[in-house]
Amino acid sequence: MPTRILVVDAVATNRILWKVKLRAAYHQIFTADDVATALGQLRLNRPDIVVLGAGGSDLIQSIRSDPAGLDVPIILLGEQASPMQPASLLRLGADEVLPPPVSETTLLAHIRHLLKRKQTLQLAVSEPTPWGLSEPAQRGLGKPHSRAIMIGDQNHTREWRAKLAAFCEFEVHSCHPLDAMDAIHGETDLVLIHSGTAPSDLISAILHSPDLSKRPLVVILSSGPNALEYLDQGVDAVLSPAMHLDELSARFQRLFARKAQSVQQNLALHQRLNESIHDPLTGLLNRRGLKRRIAGMPQTTPLSLVMADVDHFKRINDAHGHAAGDAVLIMLARLFSRNLRQADLCARYGGEEFLFALPNTDHASSFDLANRLCQAARNTPVRLPDNSTLNVSLSFGVSAVPQRAISLNDHIALADKAMYRAKQSGRDTVILADA
């Protein structure tokens, strides 16, 4: 699907010119000449990026105030009445301000860069943690205790450290390019590279490192490849020594804001993924989560499964209410978690059923564990919401299959059948599945 670009310019010839040039690069182009038309196009066509020409600076706030334009990247073309103007436009919400004259090559490079960054933000979802969300607290980038690494020779890094100190409360550390890969570690929030003293291979190495690439990477332009080549490499920003201090401050603020947005979106997506594989009542894995974790085990790992079902659970709900039933399930979840090894898995498999996955565990050990859990449940009274207590029992079925010789569903079926045999045998007992 082609990239959808909205071009807004009060001058008709400019709109036509950019439409022709951008369509030649295989983009789908929509145009507008005023605020009302631009907002209409924004809501109707949902462009991937907005390019503002003559008179566009007046549109930035209107776009950012509209729900359809909150996150769409904005490039502003050809407006630079004073050195201070780019800073004010960036603070209004522009993602890039390109001084005149703007070539087709320059605009296309910035479009590629912003689209790549947008796609990276949308796809940057890390794997959920096994038992719950345990993200460390995120420090605010650019706030006190933020740490930056400045890569380059001492003269250049000293100059830029002084500039940064004017608007960023960074703890800035300088390092030689040869020491850069070791200097960038877990506590580094931002990496700055002086292009005149750091080889381009270093930038590529950082960008392709799974760990180091998560940090914003800024190139300070001096010599060598031009800014467009660095943007195509994938750096987050390219700064020029000629930029006014206020513009540098505004660009860093935009960088920090994007980083914070990325962190928050990652955490939100992480949380949703985590919730999708856990039972909200007990905090245990749910059926989907357990099967996903088992699928991640090596096929050669011997695996025992234990199915457990609370005896006469419907009677508990009928006699004491569903809140009492919930209290029983919560207590059992805590009891199971205290009695399992770290490698063992426990899931609320459905209703009052629990399923345990015990890697590297044979018939005898699985049977012993199930008996211990059965006895522990029998001897642990449950405190109900009305402050009364209730004793419960469970029926267990155990299935152990060496070398994962059958499918997971068949393996679960064996444990399930053994559990129903335990029910038929009088409940509160453990039955081993037929080999």
DOPAMI-72467 format. One record per residue (C-alpha): residue number from 1; x, y, z. Coordinates in steps of 0.25 Angstrom, whole numbers, plus 2048, in hexadecimal, padded with zeros to 3 digits. Layout:
    i    X    Y    Z
  NUM    X    Y    Z
...
END
This chain:
    i    X    Y    Z
    1  800  800  800
    2  806  80E  7FC
    3  809  818  807
    4  7FE  822  808
    5  804  830  808
    6  7FB  83D  80B
    7  801  849  804
    8  7FC  856  809
    9  800  863  802
   10  7F9  870  800
   11  800  872  7F2
   12  7FA  869  7E7
   13  807  868  7DF
   14  80E  863  7EC
   15  803  858  7EE
   16  804  853  7E0
   17  813  853  7E0
   18  814  84B  7EC
   19  809  842  7E8
   20  810  83E  7DB
   21  81D  83C  7E2
   22  818  833  7ED
   23  80F  82B  7E4
   24  81B  828  7DC
   25  821  822  7E9
   26  815  819  7E9
   27  80D  820  7F4
   28  7FE  822  7F5
   29  7FC  831  7F6
   30  7F1  83A  7FB
   31  7F1  849  7FB
   32  7EA  854  802
   33  7EC  864  802
   34  7E5  868  80F
   35  7E3  863  81D
   36  7D5  85E  81B
   37  7D9  856  80F
   38  7E5  850  816
   39  7DE  84C  822
   40  7D3  845  819
   41  7DE  83E  811
   42  7E5  83A  81F
   43  7D8  833  824
   44  7D3  82D  817
   45  7E0  827  811
   46  7E9  826  81E
   47  7F6  829  817
   48  803  823  81C
   49  80A  830  81C
   50  807  83F  81A
   51  80F  849  812
   52  80C  858  814
   53  811  862  80A
   54  80E  871  809
   55  805  876  815
   56  806  868  81C
   57  80B  86D  829
   58  7FD  872  82C
   59  7F8  864  82B
   60  801  85C  834
   61  7F9  85F  841
   62  7EC  85C  839
   63  7F1  84E  835
   64  7F7  84B  843
   65  7EA  84F  849
   66  7E2  845  840
   67  7E1  836  845
   68  7E5  832  837
   69  7F2  83A  837
   70  7F7  837  845
   71  802  82E  840
   72  803  830  831
   73  812  835  82E
   74  812  844  829
   75  81D  84A  820
   76  81D  859  81E
   77  823  85E  811
   78  82A  86B  80E
   79  827  874  81A
   80  833  87A  821
   81  831  889  823
   82  83B  889  82F
   83  844  87F  836
   84  83A  87E  841
   85  82E  87A  838
   86  832  86B  837
   87  832  86A  846
   88  824  870  847
   89  81E  867  83C
   90  824  85A  842
   91  81E  85E  850
   92  811  860  849
   93  811  851  844
   94  819  851  837
   95  822  844  836
   96  82C  84B  82C
   97  82E  859  827
   98  835  85A  81A
   99  83B  867  816
  100  83A  86C  808
  101  83D  868  7FD
  102  838  85A  7FF
  103  83C  84F  7F5
  104  834  843  7F1
  105  840  83A  7F6
  106  840  841  804
  107  831  840  806
  108  830  832  802
  109  83B  82E  80B
  110  834  835  817
  111  827  82E  813
  112  82E  820  813
  113  834  824  821
  114  827  828  827
  115  820  81C  822
  116  82A  812  826
  117  82A  818  834
  118  81B  817  834
  119  81B  809  830
  120  825  806  83B
  121  81D  80C  845
  122  811  803  841
  123  819  7F6  841
  124  821  7F8  84D
  125  81A  7EE  856
  126  823  7E6  85F
  127  81F  7D8  864
  128  817  7D8  871
  129  81D  7D3  87D
  130  819  7C4  881
  131  812  7C7  88E
  132  80E  7D6  88E
  133  812  7E3  889
  134  81F  7E7  890
  135  824  7F3  889
  136  82E  7FC  890
  137  82B  80A  893
  138  82E  813  887
  139  837  81F  889
  140  833  82C  882
  141  83C  82E  876
  142  843  83C  877
  143  83F  83D  886
  144  849  83C  892
  145  851  82F  892
  146  850  82C  883
  147  85D  827  87E
  148  862  82B  870
  149  86E  825  868
  150  875  82F  85F
  151  87E  828  855
  152  88A  830  84E
  153  896  837  851
  154  898  840  85E
  155  897  84D  857
  156  88A  84B  850
  157  883  843  85C
  158  887  84F  865
  159  881  859  85C
  160  874  851  85B
  161  873  84D  86A
  162  873  85C  86D
  163  867  85E  863
  164  860  853  869
  165  862  858  877
  166  85A  865  873
  167  84D  85D  872
  168  84E  84F  876
  169  851  849  884
  170  85A  83E  87E
  171  865  837  885
  172  86E  837  878
  173  87A  82D  877
  174  884  82E  86B
  175  88A  822  865
  176  893  81F  859
  177  88D  818  84D
  178  895  80B  850
  179  88F  80A  85E
  180  881  80E  85A
  181  87A  800  85A
  182  87F  7FD  868
  183  87B  80B  86D
  184  86D  80A  869
  185  866  801  873
  186  859  7FF  87A
  187  859  80D  881
  188  85B  815  875
  189  84F  81D  870
  190  855  824  864
  191  861  822  85A
  192  867  82E  853
  193  871  82C  848
  194  87A  837  842
  195  87A  833  833
  196  888  839  830
  197  88F  830  83A
  198  887  823  83B
  199  886  819  82F
  200  879  816  828
  201  87B  808  82B
  202  87A  80B  83A
  203  86C  811  837
  204  868  804  830
  205  86D  7FB  83B
  206  865  803  845
  207  858  803  83D
  208  859  7F4  83A
  209  85C  7F0  849
  210  84F  7EB  84F
  211  852  7F1  85C
  212  859  7FE  858
  213  84F  802  84D
  214  844  804  858
  215  84B  811  85C
  216  849  81E  854
  217  855  820  84B
  218  858  82F  847
  219  863  832  83C
  220  86A  840  83D
  221  86D  844  82F
  222  87B  848  82B
  223  881  841  81F
  224  87F  834  818
  225  872  82F  813
  226  867  83A  813
  227  85B  83A  81C
  228  852  833  812
  229  85B  826  812
  230  85B  826  822
  231  84C  827  822
  232  84B  81B  818
  233  854  813  821
  234  849  815  82C
  235  84F  81F  836
  236  845  826  83E
  237  84A  835  83B
  238  855  83C  834
  239  859  849  83A
  240  862  854  833
  241  86B  85D  83B
  242  865  869  834
  243  857  866  83B
  244  853  871  844
  245  853  86D  853
  246  844  86F  854
  247  842  865  848
  248  84B  85B  84E
  249  843  85C  85B
  250  836  85A  853
  251  83C  84E  84C
  252  840  847  858
  253  833  84A  85F
  254  82C  843  853
  255  836  837  854
  256  833  836  863
  257  824  836  860
  258  825  82C  856
  259  82D  823  85E
  260  823  824  86A
  261  817  821  860
  262  81F  815  85C
  263  821  810  86A
  264  813  812  86E
  265  80D  80B  862
  266  817  800  864
  267  812  7FE  872
  268  803  7FF  86E
  269  805  7F5  863
  270  80D  7EC  86D
  271  802  7ED  877
  272  7F7  7E9  86E
  273  800  7DD  869
  274  802  7D9  877
  275  7F4  7DA  87B
  276  7F0  7D2  86F
  277  7F8  7C6  874
  278  7F4  7C7  883
  279  7E7  7C4  88B
  280  7E3  7D1  891
  281  7DD  7CB  89D
  282  7E9  7C2  8A2
  283  7F4  7C8  89A
  284  7F8  7BA  895
  285  7FA  7B8  886
  286  7EE  7B5  87F
  287  7EC  7AA  874
  288  7F2  7B2  869
  289  7FE  7B6  872
  290  801  7A8  876
  291  801  7A2  868
  292  80A  7AE  863
  293  814  7AB  86E
  294  814  79C  86C
  295  816  79F  85D
  296  822  7A6  860
  297  829  79A  867
  298  832  791  85F
  299  82B  785  859
  300  835  77B  860
  301  831  780  86E
  302  829  776  876
  303  81C  77C  87B
  304  812  778  885
  305  804  77E  886
  306  7FB  77E  892
  307  7EC  782  891
  308  7E5  786  89D
  309  7D6  789  8A0
  310  7D0  78F  8AC
  311  7C6  785  8B2
  312  7B7  789  8B3
  313  7BB  797  8AE
  314  7AC  79A  8AA
  315  7A8  797  8B8
  316  7B1  7A1  8BE
  317  7AC  7AC  8B4
  318  79D  7A8  8B7
  319  79F  7A7  8C6
  320  7A8  7B3  8C9
  321  7A8  7BC  8BC
  322  7B1  7BE  8B1
  323  7BA  7C7  8B9
  324  7BD  7BB  8C2
  325  7C0  7B3  8B5
  326  7CA  7BE  8B1
  327  7D0  7BD  8BE
  328  7D3  7AE  8BD
  329  7D9  7B0  8AF
  330  7E2  7BB  8B4
  331  7E7  7B3  8C0
  332  7EA  7A7  8B8
  333  7F2  7AF  8AE
  334  7FB  7B5  8B9
  335  7FC  7A7  8BF
  336  800  7A1  8B2
  337  80A  7AC  8AF
  338  811  7AA  8BD
  339  813  79B  8BA
  340  818  79B  8AC
  341  826  79C  8A7
  342  82A  7A8  89F
  343  82A  7A0  892
  344  81C  79B  894
  345  810  7A1  88E
  346  802  7A3  894
  347  7F6  7A8  88C
  348  7E7  7AA  88F
  349  7E3  7A1  884
  350  7D4  7A4  885
  351  7C9  7A6  890
  352  7CE  79F  89C
  353  7D9  797  894
  354  7E8  798  895
  355  7F3  793  88C
  356  801  791  891
  357  80D  78F  887
  358  819  789  88D
  359  825  788  884
  360  830  77D  887
  361  827  776  890
  362  824  767  890
  363  817  75F  894
  364  81B  75D  8A2
  365  81F  76B  8A5
  366  813  771  89E
  367  80A  767  8A6
  368  811  76B  8B3
  369  80F  77A  8B0
  370  800  778  8AD
  371  7FF  771  8BA
  372  806  77C  8C2
  373  7FD  787  8BC
  374  7F0  77E  8BE
  375  7F4  77D  8CD
  376  7F8  78C  8CE
  377  7EA  790  8C8
  378  7E3  787  8D2
  379  7EA  78C  8DE
  380  7E9  79B  8DA
  381  7DC  7A2  8DE
  382  7D7  7AD  8D5
  383  7D3  7BA  8DC
  384  7C6  7BE  8D5
  385  7C1  7CD  8D3
  386  7B8  7CC  8DF
  387  7C4  7C8  8E8
  388  7C0  7B9  8E9
  389  7C9  7AE  8E5
  390  7C7  7A2  8DB
  391  7CF  796  8D8
  392  7D0  791  8CA
  393  7D6  785  8C2
  394  7DA  783  8B4
  395  7DB  777  8AB
  396  7E8  775  8A3
  397  7EC  76E  896
  398  7FB  76C  892
  399  801  769  885
  400  810  768  882
  401  815  766  874
  402  824  765  871
  403  82A  76C  865
  404  81C  773  862
  405  818  767  85A
  406  80A  76B  858
  407  803  778  855
  408  800  782  860
  409  7F1  781  85E
  410  7F2  772  85F
  411  7FB  774  86B
  412  7F1  77D  872
  413  7E6  773  86F
  414  7ED  768  876
  415  7EF  771  883
  416  7E0  775  881
  417  7DB  766  880
  418  7E3  763  88C
  419  7DD  76E  894
  420  7CF  76A  891
  421  7D3  75C  896
  422  7D7  762  8A3
  423  7C9  769  8A4
  424  7C3  75B  8A1
  425  7CC  755  8AC
  426  7C6  75E  8B7
  427  7CD  76B  8B4
  428  7D8  771  8BD
  429  7E3  768  8B7
  430  7ED  766  8AC
  431  7EC  75D  8A0
  432  7F8  75A  897
  433  7F4  759  888
  434  7F6  74C  880
  435  803  74B  879
END
